[in-house]
């Protein structure tokens, strides 16, 4: 794996949703670093990607309430455990669960394994509420996928919060997850 500055030189073989991500970031003038890799399906592979990027990729969870009337994208440190009860109490939403892949595709144009804050550019109806763990906000950089699981990005947290999110029309809510037993 190598670290590249910005988009790939060629978009041949890239999915349209990935190319749209680069176009979106480039149009906003947001600088980013990128690495391409095989699908990361174990912690060893994730650790190798993190080492190339120099940042821990965020764990991004796409959640919903039982009635499927509220959808949430939770960004948290990749090394922190997720506890449904801990989050539910902070956002006053009982019975949180993982949303269906069909809803992920419908709202974020993302498939399982590639969930990312970048998908919010596709949520034009603002159906998804963004939740960000305070530890993610405290970091200088955010690591995430460009709507595919075979590339990863590194961007300044300030650019994501101050430029990307306003461009999508989304706001966020800060949560505090301890993640301990």
N, C-alpha and C positions, 0 to 999 in steps of 0.2 A: 504494500500500500504506500502511496505517496500523498503528500499534502499539496494541493493546488490552490492558487489564488483565483477564486471566481469560478465561472461556468466552464463546462467542458468545451474544448475547441470544436468538437463535432457533436451534433445531437443525434447522429445516426445510432439507431438501436436504443435510444432513450424513450421512455414513455412520455406521452404528451403532458401528463400531470407534473412530471419532474421538470420538463422544459418550461412549463408555465411558472413554476416556482422560481427558476433562475430569471425568467423575464420579469416577474413581479419584483424581485429583489433588485435587479439591475435598474428597473424603471424608477425605483425609490432611491437609488444611489446608495444602497446598503452594501458595504463590503462584506465578504464572507470567504472563508476557506472551505475547501471541499476535499473529501477523500472518497474514492470508489472502492467497493469491497464486495465480497460474496455476502449472501444473506446471513446475518448474525443470529444464530439460533441457540447460542450458549454463552455463558459468562466469559469464557476464554476468548471467544471471538470479539465480544463487546469490549473487553479490556484492551485487546490489540487495537481496535478502532479508537478508543479513548486515548491511547498512547500516541497515536499518529496525530490526532486533533489537539492533544494537550489540554483536554477538558473532558469531564464525564458527561456522556450523552444523557439528557433528561429521560426519565421514565415518563411516558405519556400514556395516560389511561383514558379511554372513552367510556363514560359512565352514563347511566340514566336512572330515573326513578322507576318504581314498579309500573306505573301507568304509562310510561314512555311519553310523558308530556314535557319533561325537563331533561335536557342533555348537557353533559359537562365534559370538558376536556381538562384533565388534571395533569399539571406538570410538577414533577417532584424529582429530587436527586435520584439518580439511577441506583445508588447503593442503599436507599432507605426503604424499609418495609411499608407496604400499604395496608392500612387497617380501615375497613369500611366504616365501622362504628365511630372512629375518631373523626373522620371527615363528615359523616352524616350529621353529627351533633353541631358542627360548625356552620353548616349551610342549611340547617333545618329541613333536611330531606331524608326521611326514613326509607329504608329498603332500597338503598343504592345497589346497583349491580352493573356488570359490564354490558354495554349496549351491543346489539347485534351487528354483525359485519354489514348487513344491508343498510342499517342506519348510518354506519361509518362512511359507507360509499355515498349514500344519499346526501349527507350533510357536509362531509369534508372531502369527498372524492379521494379517499384513502382506503387501503385494504389492511387487514390485520398484519401486524409486524412493522408497519410504516407510519403509525399514528404520530402526528407531529403538529406543533403549533402552526406550521406552514399551511396546514389544511384549512385554517380559518379564512384564508383568502378565497376559498370556495364556498364558504357559508354566507352567501349573500342575504339570506333571510334572517340572519342572526339568531338561529335556533340553538346554538351551542354557547354555553356560558364557560368562560375560561377561569380556571382556578389555578393559582400558582403558589407553591410552597415558598415560604419566606426564605429558605436557604437557596433556592434557585435565583431569587431576586438579588440576593447578597453577592452572587458571583459576578465576576467581570464578563464572563462569556457564557453563552448557552450553546449546547451541542444538540442537534436535532436532525431528522431526516428531511430531505426535500420531497416529501410525499411518496417516496419509494424506499424500500429497505436495503437497497444495494449501493447507496451513497449516504454520506453524512456531512453535515455542515457545522461550522463554528462561526458564531457571530457575537458581536458585543451585545450584552444584555440591554444596554441603553438603547441600541438601535432597534432591537426587537420590541421593547416596551414603548419607546418614544416615537418610532417611525413606522414600523410594520403594523402594530396593532391599530393605531389611529387610521392607517390607510385601509384596513379591513373593516373599520367601523366597530370593532370589538373593544370592550374594556376587560378588566380582570378583577378578580377578588383574591386577596392574599389569604392563605390558610397556613396554619402551623401544624405540621404533622411531626409527631415524635417518632413514630414507627418502631417503638420498642415493645417488647412483651411485658 
